[in-house]
Amino acid sequence: MINKLLLRLVMLPSALWQSMGADVVQLRAILQVRLTMDDRKPMSIGRQQKKGRKSYSMVSVFMYCVLGCFYMFPLLAVGDRILSLTMYFSLFLTIMTLMLLTDFSSVLFDARDKYILFPRPVNDRTLVLGRLLHVFVYLFRIIVPMSVPGWIVLGLRDGWKSALLFPLPVLLLVCMVLFFVNGIYMLVLKLVKPEKFKDVINYFQVLASVVFFACVYLLPRFFDSEHTHDFNILNYPWVRYTPSYWLALCWSWIGYPVALAGTAVLSALAVVCPVVCLYVLIRWLSPAFSRRIAGIDAVDVAESKAPGIKREAPGKFYQKLAYAFNRSDDARAGFMIAWLQSSRSRAFRMRVYPTFAFIPMYFVYLLTENHTSFTHAMLHLADRPKHLFLLYTSSFVMITALSYLTMSDQYKAAWVYYATPVRVPGKIMIGAFKAIWIKYFLPFFLLIATFVLYVWGLRVISDVVLALVNVTLFVSCIARLSHRQLPFSTMEQMKDRGGRILKSFLVMLIPFTLGIGHYFSLNLLWLKMLFLVLSAILLWLVADSYGNTSWENMLQSEIE
């Protein structure tokens, strides 16, 4: 029912789509089939499948409403209404652009069109417009809940006129987002080779994750300042050249005063610019757009037909590390598999790379938790033992990498583990663990340790060494209790068993105990050395137990 209403909504301006060169009948048929297929296999955003029925996820609606609350703060904190709306639409535009870049690339670049629609007499403009309107339907499902908090605030503070006007600039903003995203795609496709395109999109995904995390933690703190009400748009004359300011000028139509000149022309641009951008995109850029999509698909097919196993030249860096840190051939094989596959898997990189930014960002958040400036907090940082928190939170990088080390979209390729004469699969797992530890955790920990030694001095070097051993012990316990699977051998959607919840809770007691013990030994070097020896012995025992996991124990851990 919802799809039918949305289909009618996007097909209302049929005359406009026809003037852009699209076939309206074909466009309607394409959209109807796309929406029907989406109902049969829901996308990860906005829909979920439950007990055999497809239903709009109320959890997703709630999450998007919460996200909309985070960039609603300018409407509450900034006194100048036009400036507050400019800031609000700027945040809205940035977040929506990043979401579209990361989550809808599979829709914009759906290679199945090559086999279904390309052989038919369907022109490029109809194909591109079909993709854009398809994305618009899903954007509508996301934008409505995300805009509800700002809509309510404007309605309560400014009256019914402001609430009635609000949907128009939001709709125009969606058109701008579509143009910006497609423009970025076309620019990236112009500058990089087709085989590198998905890697660039992966970097956008990492950037989006960092931006969302920053909005959650830092944006409310910024707008909590008592000086935000003193913002004056006259201090920012450059803002008149931004699309978000043009959208904010729509409120001048209902009587809100504007300090900067050129209100009539700029407010007209809020309507004219999105329509022109959409027209240019479909009218002139669509042929190149479709050819580039076909090129990406051809690259993917060529890569899929390439031999899956390629003999590497001897003496490479990761091979030297594999032989240096592992005694058995099985462990060396696990080391090299994890090292190479973690670089080739986009899903793995997407989940691990943002963690490197989350930890410093969260540390900055804690430094300014008492509403002190960052400069003041850094000047007095050496007087507080916060280096322990920074050292121990580095474990989240290893925890994240370890959590996705066993998961893969191509998990069926794991048959090779069972076809080889491997007597102790734990050797492969401990080798993979060492690869992730050396490749991801150790460089990041050394970077944090350098910062800690620079701020707190060489007197805390014993804390750095003890923290390194304790964190490694902690993640080893997690691997031993919860991740006794071969690398990249399980389904990504596989749910943890109920018994693992209790295990995870018990595992979380380990860093608490280690951190408390480390804190109380800060001023006692002999106690720290004793703690270090005991942690090292326990680490050796846990790693040895994990490395000697048998087939029976591994299967038992999966059943549990």
N, C-alpha and C positions, 0 to 999 in steps of 0.2 A: 504493500500500500504506500509506504514512504517513497519507494523507488518510483512508483507511478507519478506521485505528486512532484518529485524532484525532476523527473523527465519532462513533465509538462512545463515546469518552471524554466528549465534551460532551453526549451524549444519555443518559448513565447516570442523571442525576437527572431523568428524564422526568416523574416525579410532581411534582417541584418546579416545573418549567416549566409543567406543566398547572395547578397551583394558582395560578400567577401570571397565568393567563388566556390562555396561548398554546395553539395547536393543535399537538400533538406531531407528528402526521403531516405537516402542512404545514411545520412547522419543520424536520423532517428532510429533506424534499424541497428546501426552499430552501437549506439548508446544503450538501446534496449537489451541487446545480447550481452554487452559488457556488464551491465547491472545484474542481469540474470545469472551470469557466471560468478559474479562476486557473491551473490546470495548462496550459491552452491559451495563455494570455497571462500569463506570470508577472509578479508584482509586482517592484518594484525592490529590495525588501528580502527577503533570505532565499532568493531563487531566481534562477537564471540559466538562459538557454537556450544550449545548446552542441551544435553539430553536429546540429540537428534534434531533440534529446532534451531533456526537461526534467529537471533534476537539482538536488538541494539543494546550494547553493553551499558548499563547504568553506572558501572564502575568507571568506565572510560569517560562518561559524561561528567562524573564527579571529579575525576582527575583533571580534566580540561578546565573545569570551573575553578579548581584550586590553582592551576597554573595561571588562569586569567586574573586571579586575585593578586599575584605577585607583581605584575606590571600595572596594576590599578593604582599603586601608591601615588603617582604624580597627580591623579585627580583629587586625592585627599590632602596631599602635602603642599602643593604649589598653589598659591593664591591666584595668579594670573590664569584665567580659564583657557585662553588661546595657547599659552605656553604649556600648560598642563596637558592639554589635548595633543599638542605637538609631541611632547615627550611620550605620551601614552601610545599614539599611533606609531612613533618611531620604534618603540619596544615591540609593539604588535607586529609591525612590518618585519623586523629583524627575526623574531621568533618564528613567524609563519614561513619566511623564506628559508630558514634553516631546516624547519620541519619538512617542507616540500622537497628540498634538496636531498634530504636523507631518507625519507620514508616513501616517496612517490617516484623515485627514479625507475622502479620496476614497471610503473604504469606508463610513464612518459616514453620509456624505451622498451616496450613490450615487443620482443622479437617475433612473437607468434603471428603478428600481422604479415610478416614476410611470406608465410605459408598459406594464410587464409585470405587476406585482403589484397595483397600486392598483385596476385594473378587476375583479380577482378577489375572491372573498369571503374575503379574508385580513384579520384584525383588526390593529390597530395594535401590540398587544403582541407578536404573532407576528413582525411586521416588525422591530420594534426588537430583540427578543431574537435574531432571526436575524442582525442586524448585529453585535450585541455578541458573540455566539458565533463569528461569522466573524472578528472582530478577535481574539478569544481564541485561535483556532487560530494566527494569525500571531504573536501575543504569545508563545505557547508556544514557537514556533520560535526566538524571539529570547531569551526569558528563560532557557531551559535553558542555552545556552552562556554567557550573561552571569553566571549564578549558579554555574557550575561552579567558578571560582577560589575564591569564598567557601565553597562546599560542601567543597572539598578542604581548605582551611585549617581549618575547624571540625572536620572529621573527624580531621585529624592532631593538632590541638592539644587537642581536648576529648573525643575518643573516638567510638565508634560511636553512642551515644545521641544526641549532638548532630547527627551526620550524618543519622541516621534521622529526626529531628524537622524538619530544615531545609526539606524540600519543602512542609510544611504552611503555615508563615507566608509562604513565597513565593507559594503559590497564593492565600492570603488577600490578599496585597499586590496581586495582579493584579486581584482584584475591587474593591479600593479605587481602583486606578488607573482602571478603567473608570468607576466612579462619579464620581471627581473630574473626569475628562475630559469626560464627558457633562454634568456640572454646569456646567463652564466653558463648554461649547458652548451650553447653554441660557441661561446668564447673558449671554453675548455676543449671542446671537440676541434676547434680551429688550431689551438696551441699545442695540444698533446696528441700522441698517436692513439688510435682507437683502443689498443690493448692496454694503455695506461689510464683510460678514462675511469674505469671502476676504482682504481687506486686513488684517483683524485676525489671521487665521490666518497670514498672511505675517509679521507682527510676531512671533508666537510662534515661527515658524521661525528668524527671525534670533536671537531670544533663546536658542533651543535650540542653535544653532551656537556662540554665545558661551559658553554654559555648558559644552558639551562641550570647547571649547578651553581653558577655565579648568581643568576637571578634569584634562586631560592635562598641563598645565604647572604649575599652582599647587598642586593637591591633594597630590601626592607631597612637594613642598617643605614644606607645612604639617605633615604627619604625620612628617616627618623630624626634627622638633624633639625635643630630649632631654627636654622637659617633658611630652610627651604621656602618658607612663606615670603621671604624677601626677594625671591627671584623676580627679575624684571626682564621682559622680552626685549627691551631697548638695549640691554647689554649683550644681546646675541643677534645682531642685524643679519648675519649670514644665514639665519634659520629660514629666511624667506625663499631660499633657493632649494629647499628640501620638499619632497612630495608629502611628507607627514604634516608640514606646516600648511600646505595647500588644503589638505583634508580638514585640518583644524579650522581653517577659515570658513568652512561651511556654516559654522556657528555665528558668523557675522550676518548671515541671512535672517537670523531671529533676534538680532539686536545686540549681540555682544560686542563691546568696543574693541577695536584693534589699534595698537599703537603704531605699527609700521605702515608705511605707505604702500599703495598698489593692491589694496584689498580686493577690488572688483576683478581685476585681471587674474590675480593669483587664485582666487576662489573659483573662477571659471576653469582654470587649469585642473582643478581637482576633478572635474567632470570630463573635460576634453582629453586630458592626457591619458587616462586609462583606456578610453575608447580608441584613441589613435594608436596607442601601443599595441593593443590587441589586434587592431586592423593590420598594422605593419607586420606583426608577427605571423599572422595567418596568410596574408597576401603575398609577401615577398620572401620570408624566411622558411616557409614550409617545404619547398622542394629540397633545399640543402639539408633541412632537418631530417627528412625521411631517408635521404641517401646516406647520411651519417649513421642513422639507426641500422640500416642494412649493413654498413661497414662494420659496426660493432658486432652484429650477429655473426658475420662471416669470420671475424677474428675468434669469437667464442667457439665456433664450430671447428676451426682449424686447431685451436688449443685442445679441444676435447678429443680430436682424432690423433693428437700427438702421442707418442709413447709415454706411458705413465712412469716408467723407470728409465732414468738416464744415468749412465755411468759418470760419476764425478771424477775429476782429476785428483790424483793423490796429493797430499800435502796441504790441503786447504785448512784455514784457521780452525773451523769448527771440528774438522777431523783430528787435528792436533790436540784440541781440547778433549775430544772424546777419548783419545788414547791416554791422555795425561790424567784424567779424573776417573777412569773406569778400568777395572782389571779384566773383566770377562768380555767376550765378544757380544754377548746378548745385551749387556749394559751399554756397550758402545753403540750398538744398533739402535737401542732405545734413545740414547742421547742424540744421535744424528737425525732420527725420525722426528723427535720433538723440536729440534733446532730448525730443521728445514720446513716442517709443516706449519709451525707457528708463524713463520714468515710468509708462507704462501696463503694461509687461510685468512681471508678478509674478515670473517666473522670473529675469529680469535683476536685479531688486531683491534677491531672495533671495540671489543669489550675490555681489553687490557690497557690500551694506550690512554684513554681518558683518566685512568686511575693516577697516572703520573701528574696530572694537573689538579686532581681533586685534593690530594693531600696538602700541597702548599697552600691552596686556596682555603682549605678548612683551617689550616694553621693561622693564616692571616685573620680569618673570622674570629678565632679564639683570642688572638692578640688584642683585637679591638672590641671585645665583648663588653667592656666597661665604658663604652662610648669614648675611649681615648683615641687620639690620632695614631696613625700607623708610625709616624716618625717618633712620637713620644714613646710608643711601645717598644720600638727597636732600640732606643737609647737605654732603656732600663731592662732590656731582655736578659742581659747577662746576670742580673741580680736574682732571677727566678729559675728554678730547675725545670723549665719547659723543654729542655733538650731531650728528656726522657720520653715525653709525649711524642715529639717529632720522630725520634728514632724508632719507637715501637709502632707508630702508625704506618711506617714504611712496609709493614707486614701485609697491608691490604693489597699491595701490588702482587705479592706472591700468592696471596689467598685467591685473588681474582684469576690470575693466570692458572693456578692449580685447579680451580673450579671448572674451567673450560678446557683443560688439557685433555680430558677424556671424551669430550663431546665433538661431534663432527656431522656435517650434512652427508658426508660420504662414509658413514659408519660401516656400510656393508663391505667396504674394502678391508675391514679388519679380519677377514677370513684368512689373510696371509699369516697372521699370528698363529692360528690353529693348524695351519698346513705345514709349519716348520717344526723341526724337532727341538722345541724349547721345553726344557724340563722344569725350569723355575721362572715363571713369568715375572716374578718380582724383580729379577735382574733388569728386564726391559723397563719396568716402572721406575726403578731407582735411577736408571740412566736418564730417563725423560725428566724426572724430578731435578736432577743435577743440571740438565740443559736449561730448564726454565729458571732455575736459581741463578745460574751464571749469566744468562742472556738478559733477563729482565730485572731480577731483584738486586743482584750485586752492584751493577753500575748505578742504579738509583740510590741504593743505600750509601755507596761511597760518595755520591754527590751530596746527600744529606749530611753525612759525616764531615765532609769538608766545610759545609756551612756551620755545623755545630762547633767544630774546632776553631773556626774563625771567630765566632761570637763568644764562646765560653773558654777558649784557650786549650792548651795541651793538658791541663789538669783533668779534663774529662775524657781523655783517651781510653782509660780503663772502662768508662761507661759505654763508649762506642763498641769496644770489643765484646763486652758482656751482652750488650743489646743485640749485637749481630748473632751471637751464639743462641741467645734466648729466642729471638725471632725465628731463627732456623729450626730450633727445637719445636717451637709452636706450630709452624707450618708442617713440619715432619709428622707431628702427632695428628694433624688434620688429614694428611695424606694416608697415614696408617689406619685411621679409624673410618674415614668417609670416602676415600678416593682410591680404592684398590681395584682399579680397572686399567686396562691397557690404554696407551695414548691414542686418542681420536678413534675410539672404538664403540661409543655408545650414542644413542639418539639424542639430538639436541632437546627434544620435547619430553625426554624421559623424566618422570616425576620421582622424587626421592621417596623412599619407603618411610612408613611412620616411625620405625625404630631409629632412623637417622636423625629425626628431630631431637630425640633425647641425646643421641651422641653429639650432635652439634652444640646442644646446651652445655654438655659436660666439657666439650673441647674449649668453649669460650671461657671456662674457668681457668684454663691454663695461662693465657696472657695476663689475666688479672692477678693470679698468684705470682707469676714471674715479675710483673711490674711492681707489685707491692714489695716483694723481697728486694728488688733492685733499689727501690726508693729508700728503704730503711737502711740499706748498706752504702748510701751515698758518701758518707763521711768516715767510713770504716774500710780502709783499703784491704785489710786482711780478710774481712768478711766478704768483700767483693771477689777476691781471688778464690776463696773457698766456694762461693756461689758459682764462679766461672768453671771451676773444675767439676763440680757436681753436674752442672748443665751440660758440659761437654761429654761427660760419661753417659748421661741420659740420652743425649742426642745420638751418640754412637749406637746405643742399644736400640733406640727407636728406628734409626735408619737401617740397621742390620736386620731387624725384624721385618721392616717394609720390603727390603731387598730380597728377603728369602720367602716372600709370599708364594705359596704353592697354588696349583690349579684349584685344589679343593677349597683352600681358604679364600681365593678370589671369587669363586662361584658362590661360596657361602656369604660373602660380603654383599654380592649382588642380590641374593635371595632375601637377605635381611632388609 
